[in-house]
Amino acid sequence: MGKNETEVVPEKLDSPINLKIIVLIVVSVTVFHYASIYISQGDISDLASYTFSILNPIVTTIAGFVIAIRYRSTKIFFKSYLFLAIAYFCAAGGEVLYFLYDYVLEAPAFPSPADILFIPFYPLVLGHLFLNVSFFKPKIRAKTLLWMMILPISLVIFYLNLVWGFERDGLFLLSLYYIIVSSVSLTMTIYGASIFREGIMGKAWLLLLFGIIAFSMADVIYYNLEADAGYTLEHPVNLLWYAGYWIVTYALYKHRKIL
């Protein structure tokens, strides 16, 4: 480990997760989601949901850049958190384009140019995960390698079973891409959390894991819904994305606290 990297390791050995914040996140996004459906009316409800969907990744993007800047004296960590910040910047841009196509132009939003920004999201997240994990050069055991292969393959097979009777077109291939990269990202996050669980960043990685689990679950549900044209803004799958953004933001906050 180089001099610059060791300089960012603090003396504080623990930064516990505040369960009240997790509960607050879950309750807040749930109240907002259903309030926007049952209290607001028509287009007002849709606009509120779109606005919230855009603001969520913007907040996470800002948090990511803050952490990247704090790691600016290092080579690996600066680059890894820059990747994560850019990933959520792409997600925010994708949400804006999705809003323009679906709400303003009333045109199909999936697939659409919004996917140009959504497509690099998971590869950038994977870049962040890989840089963090590879920095510590852990020795991967055969048993670990086995479950790391089984998990993403199982998730992809599960998705294929859900959409078995649907047409194999461009929409199917794009959806399959998202499922594959989200499954690999989930696997890498679980592996990272297992490596760091006893270390100084263990709690922050655990939160990151929860956030990516929420995203992965949302993606599997969403692309299954889209295959059957069953997705709407009122669907509870949106809660997983909302909560995922804020849990990842909290994870980044925990990183800031331990730097």
Secondary structure by P-SEA (a helix, b strand, c coil): ccaaaaaacccccbbbbcaaaaaaaaaaaaaaaaaacccccaaaaaaaaaaaaaaaaaaaaaaaaaaaaaaccccaaaaaaaaaaaaaaaaaaaaaaaaaacccccccccccaaaaaaaaaaaaaaaaaaaaaacccccccaaaaaaaaaaaaaaaaaaaaaaccccccaaaaaaaaaaaaaaaaaaaaaaaaaaaccccaaaaaaaaaaaaaaaaaaaaaaaaaaaacccccccaaaaaaaaaaaaaaaaaaaaaaac
